[in-house]
């Protein structure tokens, strides 16, 4: 089967298909794009997929393969390729990373139909949206986010993606609306965010400058990763345990997960279902596609009627099951061999030509790979590719390379094919690479000089016609640089030496000393960075580490890219993004997806997959970068703690940290103007705010918890070892910590219920009402000492130490009244404010703004002695602290935070809603 849409073309209306023999010139442009249009009569409102305007009148033109609908006037200016020939236009094949799509209003990029229902998939890296049964027919045109060591690109071009634009999107050229949720119209660059009509985008300058977010984006040319042996999920650290991930195997024609049209019903009277198998491989695996044809139609008539728009893919049956006939497609002599099977026995066989729209039209015969390979002019040989049926043109080839043949006796690459055009010294510098393009994975294999390229093609054609159409052969120059892959192995015992970690690697992972070396040691985190000089060894170590446990703790293994610092721009300060996907319900996952498709995925990290260490390890050599943390106050404190521990191993010792609030209280984000919570803002706008934010210093405190118990004989015992935690917001002892502990335990018992801030605050209120009449006389059970002076305590039930002027979801606990005894609190004054509350009622009054807390002291060194166990919480993380001492002191240098700039009056620019686009100078040249 040729590359065609996986679903039959949807009839736009009832009406006859009229002959267009008198207007053949009108279809010349559409035929060059692979479309096969028929004139249809419309019976419902329809929009043009080219200009996104309403199709007035009763006549429209519908492609029988990809369901593209357009005006008659738009046929001459049509630019969209048909899905049957789209893979042939891909310059650099990059596979997609598909997962379940939660969006309801999207349009499939293959069949151009709405993706309503649970069968929709989306790419985690780009804006591709497809049905589950269309995924096998999507071309490998995802964003290239790194350089794998074999490709060199001097100029960075736009990466256009068609459709699924916001209705508010404006064309960068004509300034008219170009977006629509109803049809697949308009294009957008997935790097700079520029949007325009499909007819206007050739007028844009081909070079891409990453748009408004170029300072915070990690340029793909600066990232090196030899990813041949790793899937995209491994390269971008996408958790494999994601429940929304489909079963994305490596098969080219994998069975559909969910059909967008539902299960096939009994065919209409006079019609029957046929099962079509794509070669021997599909027959062996039982993967077929259903088509409905008229019962009275002959074999050739049935093929002419239905093969151009085959139905959905199915896997529930084989050639002998389910009744009906089965058709097996095999390749023979440049044509397709069809074997009709009934009851398991071959009854007849005949041949038919490829029935794609391109083959049915009168066109000059295309040369096959065994005819000749034509190469364009240039100065030197760098790369070239040959399609199974055509020869791809690539620049930088010498003029003497024109007209070389692949004969049937070809057995070597160098001497048989290129010896006549290359010098003997140059022949050994090139390899022939076989590349299988698939929407889910791109496989590369270097062929040996003894392998026969024609025999290779014949074997592929027998297995699958589609696989043959997706196979390319590249002539690539051998790279002089050594193969290097970086892995980060976590989950090891902490606080060991480099020699001890190396011994663990040899015992558990059986690493080879001449291929593996420890490049970095993170003893406090129990992790090491490995550098491997063999791709096969890297793959083996990577997979083995995932199935290995040390001291009853599973190891983690992550692929880490190498960032080339020398290639970064002078004003570049990439943004390192951490997202806690478990915060904010599903908002964390949506933000993770949004940041990946806007920025380079190599700078976006999921905290549930290895924590903050992989991100800091990746950015360790960058002289300047910023950090954006998406989560609650506890998540921000976690990242700040890791940053303080890794500070001495980073080239940028103090990167400023911004916040996207996804927690319940979000007190620190309120102080830094990031808001009370995330309410669905555009991720591109958040990134722009992070780029423009101001840097401010903030105090950070060390809390020493020293548990001691006085025995019967008056001798002190130590029930727990002393531990140290860090504080950014506040520390509480007593009633407020007890409420936090109750909430924490309720969330642990049933975490699925705690998916919104409104519900979480309701649980807090319920816990507070249950303790409204409780009295504990906290002031009698503890002793407070500030800056070396004993401080008497009033009658209180809670003692709170504030570093920021926000507590309990934005309440001003210290108050705004002037007091000559104390200075005005600030986040960088080096002082802690000590405040007391008398109970739950007092806390409620503070929350409502009726009262403030009881001011007790202000200082930079605090010591609290507990005579019995009390609940304690630090930045919202509670626990029950045994009797002993709590010492709070400054944690060394201040941390730098990002405070959101005050909103300015933005001038109307008429640009796209996402704000990423930046004007690009139109060009007279046309680039397709």
CORBEL-V222396 format. One record per pair of residues at least 12 apart in sequence whose ideal C-beta (glycine too) atoms are under 8 Angstrom apart, sorted by the first residue. I is the first residue (numbers start at 1). GAP is how many residues later the second one is. Records with the same first field share a line. If there is no record, write none. Layout:
# CORBEL-V222396
I: GAP / GAP
This chain:
# CORBEL-V222396
1: 275 / 277 / 288 / 306 / 309 / 328 / 335 / 464 / 465
2: 82 / 352 / 353 / 354 / 356 / 357 / 463 / 464 / 467
3: 80 / 81 / 82 / 83 / 84 / 85 / 134 / 353 / 463 / 466 / 467
4: 61 / 79 / 80 / 133 / 304 / 305 / 306 / 352
5: 60 / 61 / 62 / 78 / 79 / 105 / 106 / 129 / 132 / 304
6: 104 / 105 / 125 / 127 / 128 / 130 / 131 / 283 / 304 / 305 / 306 / 307
7: 60 / 104 / 106 / 124 / 126 / 127 / 253 / 254 / 302 / 304 / 305
8: 283 / 298 / 301 / 302 / 303
9: 53 / 54 / 55 / 56 / 57 / 58 / 300
10: 57 / 103
11: 29 / 51
12: 28 / 30 / 32 / 34 / 48 / 50 / 57
13: 27 / 28 / 29 / 30 / 31 / 33 / 45 / 47
14: 27 / 29
15: 25 / 26 / 27 / 28 / 43
16: 25
17: 21 / 22 / 23
18: 21
20: 17 / 19
26: 46 / 49 / 50
27: 48
29: 46 / 47 / 48 / 49
30: 33 / 45 / 48
31: 326 / 327 / 330 / 332
33: 45 / 46 / 47 / 48 / 49 / 52
34: 31 / 47 / 48 / 50 / 51 / 52 / 322 / 323 / 324
35: 28 / 30 / 31 / 33 / 43 / 47 / 322
36: 27 / 28 / 29 / 46 / 272 / 320 / 321 / 324 / 325
37: 24 / 25 / 26 / 27 / 38
38: 23 / 24 / 26
39: 20 / 21 / 22
40: 19 / 20 / 21 / 22
41: 17 / 18
42: 13 / 15 / 16 / 17 / 18
46: 14 / 23
47: 22 / 133 / 135 / 136 / 138
48: 12 / 21 / 22 / 23 / 26 / 135 / 137
49: 19 / 20 / 21 / 31 / 63 / 134 / 135 / 136
50: 18 / 20 / 21 / 24 / 27 / 28 / 29 / 30 / 135 / 147 / 148 / 149
51: 19 / 20 / 23 / 134 / 146 / 148
52: 125 / 126 / 127 / 128 / 131 / 133 / 134 / 145
53: 18
55: 14 / 15 / 16
59: 13
61: 14
63: 19 / 294
64: 244 / 245 / 293
65: 17 / 18 / 19 / 243 / 244 / 291 / 292
66: 16 / 17 / 18 / 44 / 45 / 46
67: 44 / 45 / 46
68: 12 / 14 / 44 / 116
69: 114
74: 125
77: 122
78: 120 / 121
79: 119 / 120 / 122 / 123 / 849
80: 82 / 118
82: 275
83: 26 / 27 / 28 / 54 / 56
84: 272 / 273 / 274
85: 271 / 273
86: 53 / 55
87: 52 / 53 / 350 / 382 / 383
88: 299 / 302
89: 839
90: 49 / 50 / 51 / 347
92: 52 / 59
93: 47 / 48 / 342 / 344 / 349 / 379
94: 46 / 47 / 48 / 49 / 50 / 348
95: 45 / 47 / 137 / 343 / 344 / 345 / 346 / 347
96: 27 / 29 / 30 / 32 / 42 / 44 / 46 / 136 / 343 / 344
97: 26 / 27 / 28 / 45 / 135 / 136 / 139 / 141
98: 23 / 24 / 25 / 26 / 32 / 37 / 147 / 148 / 150 / 341 / 342
99: 22 / 23 / 24 / 25 / 139 / 143 / 145 / 146 / 147
100: 18 / 20 / 21 / 22 / 143 / 144 / 145 / 146
101: 14 / 19 / 20 / 21 / 28
102: 142 / 484 / 488
103: 12 / 17 / 19 / 26
104: 12
105: 76
106: 14 / 16 / 23 / 58
107: 22 / 56 / 57 / 74 / 75 / 76 / 77
108: 12 / 21 / 22 / 23 / 26 / 76 / 152
109: 19 / 20 / 21 / 25 / 29 / 52 / 53 / 54 / 55 / 75
110: 20 / 21 / 24 / 27 / 28
111: 20 / 23
112: 51 / 71 / 72
113: 18 / 147
115: 14 / 15 / 16 / 145
117: 141 / 143
118: 140
119: 12 / 13 / 14 / 137 / 138 / 139 / 140 / 141
120: 12
121: 14 / 125 / 136
122: 471
123: 19 / 474
124: 112 / 114 / 469 / 472 / 473 / 477
125: 17 / 18 / 20 / 107 / 111 / 471 / 472 / 476
126: 16 / 17 / 33 / 35 / 64 / 471
127: 34 / 37 / 61 / 63 / 470
128: 14 / 33
129: 35
131: 127 / 128 / 129
132: 114 / 124 / 125 / 126 / 127 / 128
133: 123 / 124 / 125 / 126 / 127 / 179 / 180
134: 126
135: 111 / 113 / 119 / 122 / 304 / 305
136: 115 / 116 / 117 / 118 / 120 / 177 / 303 / 304
137: 302
138: 301
139: 298 / 300
140: 297 / 298 / 299 / 302
142: 90
143: 16 / 47 / 48 / 77
144: 15 / 76
145: 75 / 78 / 91 / 455 / 456 / 457
146: 74 / 77 / 78 / 79 / 81 / 89 / 415 / 454 / 456
147: 73 / 74 / 76 / 77 / 78
148: 76 / 77 / 78 / 79 / 80
149: 75 / 77 / 330 / 332 / 334
150: 326 / 329
151: 232
152: 230
153: 68
155: 51 / 52
156: 35 / 51 / 52 / 53 / 54 / 63 / 64 / 65
157: 49 / 50 / 51 / 770
158: 31 / 33 / 34 / 36 / 43 / 46 / 48 / 49 / 50
159: 30 / 31 / 32 / 49
160: 27 / 28 / 29 / 30 / 41
161: 26 / 27 / 28 / 29
162: 22 / 23 / 24 / 25 / 36
163: 20 / 21 / 22 / 23 / 24
164: 17 / 20
165: 13 / 14 / 15 / 20 / 21 / 23 / 30
166: 13 / 15 / 746 / 747 / 748
167: 12 / 13 / 14
168: 744 / 745
169: 17 / 19 / 26 / 743 / 744
170: 25 / 740 / 741 / 742
171: 15 / 24 / 25 / 26 / 29
172: 22 / 23 / 24 / 28 / 32 / 739 / 745 / 747 / 748
173: 23 / 24 / 27 / 28 / 30 / 31 / 749
174: 22 / 23 / 26
175: 735
176: 21
178: 17 / 18 / 19 / 22
179: 16
185: 12 / 13
186: 12
187: 14
188: 724
189: 19 / 22
190: 407
191: 17 / 19 / 20 / 26
192: 16 / 17 / 18 / 19 / 20 / 21 / 22 / 724 / 725 / 726 / 728
193: 18 / 19 / 20 / 405 / 491 / 719 / 721 / 722 / 723 / 724
194: 17 / 718 / 722 / 723 / 724 / 726
195: 717 / 722
202: 723 / 724 / 725 / 726
203: 719 / 720 / 721 / 723
204: 716 / 718 / 719 / 723
205: 715 / 716 / 717 / 718
206: 717 / 719 / 721
209: 709 / 711
211: 705 / 706 / 707
212: 476 / 703 / 704 / 705 / 706
213: 385 / 386 / 471 / 474 / 475 / 478 / 703
214: 355 / 358
215: 354 / 356 / 357 / 358 / 476
216: 357 / 358 / 359 / 383 / 410 / 471 / 474 / 475
217: 357 / 358 / 382 / 383 / 386
218: 345 / 356 / 381 / 382 / 384 / 385
219: 348 / 349 / 350 / 353 / 381
220: 380
221: 343 / 346
222: 341 / 342 / 343 / 345 / 346
223: 338 / 339 / 340 / 341 / 377 / 379
224: 337 / 338 / 339 / 340
225: 334 / 336 / 337 / 377
226: 257 / 258 / 259 / 309
227: 332
228: 216 / 307
229: 306 / 307 / 309 / 310
230: 309 / 312 / 329
231: 210
232: 209
234: 308 / 325
235: 324 / 326
236: 360 / 365 / 366
237: 321 / 322 / 368 / 369 / 372 / 373 / 377
238: 368 / 371
239: 367 / 369 / 370
248: 192
249: 191
250: 188 / 190 / 191 / 193
251: 34 / 36
252: 184 / 186 / 212 / 214 / 215 / 218
253: 25 / 29 / 34 / 60 / 211 / 213 / 214
254: 33 / 59 / 186
255: 32 / 58 / 59 / 60
256: 56 / 57 / 58 / 59
259: 53 / 55
260: 52
261: 51
264: 26 / 47 / 48 / 50
267: 25
268: 24
270: 24 / 25 / 26
271: 21 / 22 / 23 / 24
272: 20 / 21 / 23 / 52 / 53
273: 17 / 18 / 19 / 51
274: 16 / 17 / 18 / 19 / 28 / 32 / 50 / 51 / 52 / 53
275: 13 / 14 / 15 / 39 / 42 / 44 / 47 / 49 / 50 / 51 / 52
276: 12 / 13 / 14 / 15 / 31 / 34 / 50 / 51 / 53
277: 42 / 49 / 50 / 51 / 52
278: 51 / 186 / 187 / 188
279: 49 / 50 / 51 / 52 / 182 / 183 / 184 / 185 / 186 / 188
280: 48 / 50 / 182 / 183
281: 182 / 183 / 186
282: 182
283: 35 / 36 / 45
285: 30
286: 29 / 31 / 32
287: 26 / 27 / 28
288: 25 / 26 / 27 / 29 / 30 / 31 / 38
289: 21 / 22 / 23 / 24 / 25
290: 21 / 22 / 24
291: 15 / 16 / 19 / 20
292: 14 / 19
293: 12 / 13
299: 39 / 41 / 49 / 51
300: 50 / 52
303: 35 / 49 / 52
304: 51
307: 45 / 48
308: 47 / 48 / 49 / 52
319: 22 / 25
320: 21 / 23 / 24
325: 15 / 16 / 17
326: 14 / 15 / 16
327: 12 / 13 / 14
328: 13
329: 136
330: 131 / 132 / 135
331: 130 / 131 / 134 / 137
332: 19
334: 34
335: 16 / 17 / 18 / 19
336: 15 / 16 / 17 / 18 / 129
337: 12 / 14
338: 12 / 13 / 14
366: 23 / 24
367: 23 / 24
368: 20 / 21 / 22
369: 17 / 18 / 19 / 20 / 21 / 22 / 37 / 84 / 88 / 104
370: 35 / 36 / 37 / 38 / 84
371: 34
372: 19 / 31 / 32 / 33 / 34
373: 13 / 18 / 31 / 32 / 33
374: 17 / 19 / 28 / 29
375: 16 / 18 / 19 / 22 / 23 / 26 / 27
376: 17 / 18 / 19 / 21
377: 20 / 21 / 22
378: 17 / 18 / 19 / 20
379: 17 / 19
380: 16 / 18
381: 15 / 16 / 17 / 20 / 41 / 45 / 49 / 94 / 96
382: 12 / 13 / 14 / 95
383: 13 / 91 / 92 / 93 / 94
384: 13 / 90 / 91
385: 50 / 87 / 88 / 89 / 90
386: 86 / 87 / 88 / 89
387: 84 / 85 / 86
388: 69 / 72 / 73 / 80 / 81 / 83 / 84
389: 80
392: 80
398: 23
400: 20 / 21
401: 17 / 20 / 21
404: 13 / 14 / 16 / 17
406: 47 / 48
408: 46
410: 42 / 43 / 44
411: 38 / 39 / 41
412: 37 / 38
413: 17 / 18 / 19 / 34 / 36 / 40 / 62
414: 13 / 14 / 16 / 35
415: 12
418: 12 / 57
429: 48 / 49
430: 45 / 46 / 47 / 48
431: 15 / 16 / 44 / 45 / 47
432: 14 / 15 / 21 / 41 / 42 / 43
433: 12 / 13 / 14 / 40 / 41 / 42 / 43
434: 12 / 13 / 22 / 37 / 38 / 39
435: 36 / 37 / 38 / 39
436: 31 / 34 / 35
437: 33 / 34 / 35
438: 32
447: 26
453: 20
457: 14
482: 51
483: 50 / 51 / 52
484: 47 / 48 / 49 / 78
485: 46 / 47 / 50 / 53 / 74
486: 33 / 43 / 44 / 45 / 46 / 73 / 74 / 75 / 76
487: 42 / 43 / 45 / 51 / 54 / 55 / 58 / 70 / 71 / 72 / 73
488: 39 / 40 / 41 / 42 / 68 / 69 / 70 / 72 / 122 / 125 / 126 / 129
489: 16 / 20 / 38 / 39 / 40 / 41 / 56 / 66 / 67 / 68
490: 35 / 36 / 37 / 65 / 66 / 67 / 68 / 120 / 121 / 123
491: 35 / 36 / 58 / 59 / 62 / 63 / 64 / 65
492: 12 / 34 / 35 / 36 / 58 / 63
493: 33 / 57 / 58
494: 29 / 30 / 31 / 32
495: 28 / 29 / 31
496: 27 / 30
497: 26
498: 20 / 23 / 30
501: 17 / 20 / 27
502: 16
504: 46
505: 13 / 23 / 25
508: 40 / 42 / 47
509: 32 / 35 / 36 / 39
510: 34
511: 19 / 26 / 30
512: 25
515: 17 / 18 / 19 / 22
516: 14 / 15 / 16 / 17 / 21 / 25
517: 13 / 14 / 15
518: 12 / 13
519: 12
520: 97 / 100 / 129
522: 91 / 95 / 124 / 127
524: 121
525: 86 / 88 / 117 / 120
527: 86
529: 31 / 88
541: 16
542: 15 / 17
543: 14
545: 12
556: 53 / 54
558: 51 / 52 / 56
560: 54 / 57 / 58
561: 41 / 57
563: 55 / 56 / 58 / 59
565: 56 / 57 / 58
568: 54
572: 52
573: 51 / 52 / 53
574: 29 / 45 / 48 / 51 / 52
575: 24 / 28 / 50 / 51 / 52 / 53 / 112 / 115 / 116
576: 27 / 29 / 39 / 40 / 42 / 43 / 49 / 50 / 51 / 52 / 79
577: 18 / 22 / 26 / 27 / 28 / 50 / 51 / 53
578: 27 / 29 / 34 / 37 / 49 / 50 / 51 / 52 / 53 / 57 / 61
579: 12 / 13 / 16 / 25 / 26 / 27 / 28 / 51 / 52
580: 27 / 28 / 50 / 51 / 52 / 55 / 82
581: 25 / 26 / 27
582: 26
583: 47 / 48 / 49 / 52 / 79 / 80
584: 78 / 79 / 93 / 94 / 171 / 173
585: 170 / 171
586: 169
587: 75 / 91 / 93
588: 42 / 43 / 74
591: 39 / 69 / 71 / 87 / 92
592: 12 / 14 / 38
594: 89
595: 88 / 92
598: 85 / 86 / 89 / 318
599: 88
602: 16
603: 12 / 15 / 16
607: 24 / 28 / 31 / 32
611: 27 / 31
612: 26 / 27 / 30 / 31
613: 29 / 33
616: 26 / 27 / 30 / 34
619: 31 / 33 / 36
620: 29 / 30 / 31
621: 30
622: 29 / 30
623: 28 / 29
624: 28 / 31
625: 27 / 30
626: 29 / 30 / 31 / 32 / 64 / 65 / 272
627: 12 / 16 / 28 / 29 / 30 / 31
628: 29 / 30 / 31 / 32 / 58 / 59 / 62 / 270
629: 28 / 29 / 30 / 31
630: 29 / 30 / 32 / 48
631: 29 / 31 / 32
632: 29 / 30 / 31 / 32 / 33 / 34 / 244
633: 30 / 32 / 33 / 34 / 35 / 36 / 95 / 96 / 242 / 243
634: 29 / 241 / 242 / 243
635: 27 / 28
636: 21 / 23 / 32 / 33 / 92 / 239
637: 89 / 90 / 91 / 92 / 237 / 238 / 240
639: 18
640: 17 / 60 / 86 / 88 / 255
641: 85
643: 12 / 14 / 252
644: 56 / 82 / 247 / 248 / 251
654: 239 / 241 / 242
655: 241
656: 37 / 39 / 240 / 241 / 242
657: 238 / 239 / 240 / 241
658: 14 / 16 / 32 / 35 / 239 / 240 / 242
659: 13 / 15 / 238 / 239
660: 14 / 18 / 26
661: 13 / 14 / 15 / 16 / 17
662: 15 / 16
663: 14 / 94 / 213
664: 93 / 96 / 97 / 100 / 145 / 212
665: 143 / 144 / 145 / 211
666: 143
667: 62 / 63 / 137 / 139 / 140 / 141 / 142 / 143
668: 60 / 61 / 136 / 138
670: 136 / 140
671: 133 / 134 / 135 / 156
672: 24 / 225 / 226 / 227 / 228
673: 226 / 227 / 228 / 229
674: 226
676: 133 / 134
677: 80
682: 231 / 232 / 233
684: 230 / 231 / 232
685: 229 / 230
688: 227 / 228
689: 211 / 212
690: 208
692: 209
693: 205 / 206 / 207 / 208
694: 204 / 205 / 207
695: 201 / 202 / 203 / 204
696: 131 / 132 / 200 / 201 / 202 / 203
697: 130 / 131 / 197 / 198 / 199 / 200
698: 30 / 105 / 106 / 129 / 130 / 196 / 197 / 198 / 199
699: 104 / 128 / 129 / 130 / 131 / 191 / 195
700: 26 / 27 / 28 / 190 / 191 / 192 / 194 / 195
701: 25 / 26 / 27 / 30 / 102 / 131 / 187 / 188 / 189 / 190
702: 22 / 23 / 24 / 25 / 186 / 187 / 188 / 189
703: 21 / 22 / 23 / 24 / 28 / 171 / 183 / 184 / 185
704: 18 / 19 / 20 / 181 / 182 / 183 / 184 / 185
705: 17 / 18 / 19 / 20 / 167 / 176 / 179 / 181
706: 16 / 178 / 179 / 180 / 181
707: 12 / 13 / 15 / 174 / 175 / 176 / 177
708: 175 / 176 / 177
709: 173 / 174 / 175
710: 173
719: 163
720: 162
725: 149
726: 165
727: 74 / 76 / 147 / 148 / 161
728: 75 / 76 / 147 / 167
729: 73 / 74 / 75 / 77 / 78 / 146 / 147
730: 70 / 71 / 72 / 73 / 74 / 77 / 144 / 145
731: 69 / 70 / 141 / 142 / 143 / 155 / 157
732: 66 / 67 / 68 / 69 / 140 / 141 / 142
733: 45 / 49 / 65 / 66 / 67 / 131 / 133 / 137 / 138 / 139 / 148 / 153
734: 42 / 44 / 62 / 63 / 64 / 65 / 103 / 136 / 137
735: 36 / 39 / 41 / 43 / 62 / 63 / 102 / 104 / 105 / 108
736: 62 / 64 / 72 / 101 / 107 / 137
737: 61 / 133 / 134 / 135 / 136 / 141
738: 33 / 133 / 140
739: 25 / 28 / 29 / 32 / 101
740: 131 / 133 / 136 / 138
741: 130 / 132 / 137 / 138 / 139
742: 25
743: 17 / 20 / 21 / 24
744: 133 / 134
746: 17 / 21
747: 16
761: 48
768: 72 / 75 / 76
769: 71
771: 69
772: 67 / 68 / 69
774: 65 / 66
775: 22 / 64
776: 21
777: 18 / 20
778: 15 / 18 / 19 / 20 / 21 / 92
779: 14 / 15 / 16 / 17
781: 85 / 86 / 87 / 89
782: 17 / 82 / 83 / 84 / 85 / 88
783: 81 / 82 / 84
784: 15 / 50 / 72 / 73 / 78 / 79 / 80
785: 77 / 78 / 79 / 80
786: 48 / 71 / 72 / 73 / 75 / 76 / 77
787: 72 / 73 / 74
788: 73
791: 43 / 65 / 66
793: 43 / 63
794: 42 / 60 / 62
795: 43
796: 40 / 41 / 42 / 58
797: 40 / 41 / 42
798: 38 / 39 / 41 / 45
799: 35 / 36 / 37 / 57 / 65
800: 13 / 34 / 35 / 36 / 37 / 53
801: 31 / 32 / 33 / 34 / 61 / 87
802: 12 / 23 / 30 / 31 / 32 / 33
803: 24 / 29 / 30
804: 23
805: 20 / 21 / 22
807: 39
808: 35 / 38 / 39
809: 38
811: 35 / 36 / 38
812: 34 / 37 / 40
813: 22 / 24 / 33 / 39 / 40
814: 19 / 21 / 38 / 39 / 41
815: 37 / 38 / 40
816: 36
817: 35
819: 36
822: 33 / 36
823: 35
825: 33
827: 70
828: 66
830: 30 / 60
831: 27 / 28 / 29
832: 26 / 27 / 28 / 30 / 56
833: 22 / 25
834: 21 / 22 / 23 / 24 / 25 / 28
835: 18 / 19 / 20 / 21
836: 17 / 18 / 20
837: 16 / 17
838: 16
860: 29 / 30
861: 26 / 27 / 28 / 29
862: 24 / 25 / 26 / 27
863: 22 / 23 / 24 / 25
864: 21 / 22 / 23 / 24
865: 19 / 20 / 21
866: 15 / 16 / 17 / 18 / 19 / 20
867: 16
868: 15
869: 12 / 13 / 14
872: 14
